[in-house]
Amino acid sequence: MTSSTPLRLHGFPLSGHSHRVSLMLSLLQLPHEFIQVDLQHGAHKSPEFIAMNPFGLVPVLQDGEITLAESNAILVYLALRYGEPHWLPRDPLGAARVEHWLSVAAGPLAAGPARARIDVVFGKTRPTPELLARSHALLAIIDASLARSAYLVGEIPSIADIACYSYVAHAPEGELSLDAYAHLRAWLARIEALPGFVAMPAAAAT
Ligand SMILES: N[C@@H](CCC(=O)N[C@@H](CS)C(=O)NCC(=O)O)C(=O)O
């Protein structure tokens, strides 16, 4: 299905949560307008933005009359409304396996590699040894999973991959080397080869 009204993504270029939505929109070849939210000056806490997302966080997606916050919820919406079924399998086991990784993205990935990157890129501090160790433990789990299948849920991409991609790919910006994780690096390359892939800018390049 194509969108009859323009999709509008309110986000921030260096936000991995925003990037996962940008990436999904691009993979689905959905034309959209990217509205950069001025996080530095608190635009995400303005009454107008809070009316869209009371949590005051990017990303927010508008699709006509529909306004959605929470990046993983937006991925679910885009997959079910506009995507082929492989992006979000409809069978109970396939759907549960995707949800497993959405929970990982919202839990240990956000609290691990994404947190370490925030410390370095935005906080100008070094991640603690405990945070780095916890993040490497997660990357090892992801690597082991990708030793068994090409994508996080089987042999074709799903929103599980899209939810996890951005902060895993940019983990080195948080002092987390990916050198030890060959399966994970091959998976990153597979996602980057998908038609419509768009990269998140490198933090140092902005
Ligand atoms: N659970 C939210 C997290 C979104 C989030 O943390 N957004 C960050 C940018 S990556 C943000 O808006 N930060 C602004 C702030 O914390 O004030 C989601 O998945 O959308």
The ligand as a Gaussian input file, in Angstrom:
#p B3LYP/6-31G(d) Opt

LIG

0 1
 N       11.865000       4.884000      23.649000
 C       11.998000       6.005000      22.757000
 C       13.366000       6.626000      22.991000
 C       13.562000       7.870000      22.140000
 C       14.759000       8.695000      22.612000
 O       15.455000       8.360000      23.586000
 N       14.972000       9.798000      21.899000
 C       16.079000      10.675000      22.226000
 C       16.979000      10.872000      21.009000
 S       17.759000       9.342000      20.556000
 C       15.563000      12.041000      22.625000
 O       14.562000      12.510000      22.112000
 N       16.253000      12.681000      23.571000
 C       15.918000      13.979000      24.024000
 C       15.877000      14.081000      25.510000
 O       16.134000      13.076000      26.198000
 O       15.620000      15.167000      26.021000
 C       11.831000       5.549000      21.314000
 O       12.095000       4.366000      21.025000
 O       11.398000       6.336000      20.469000

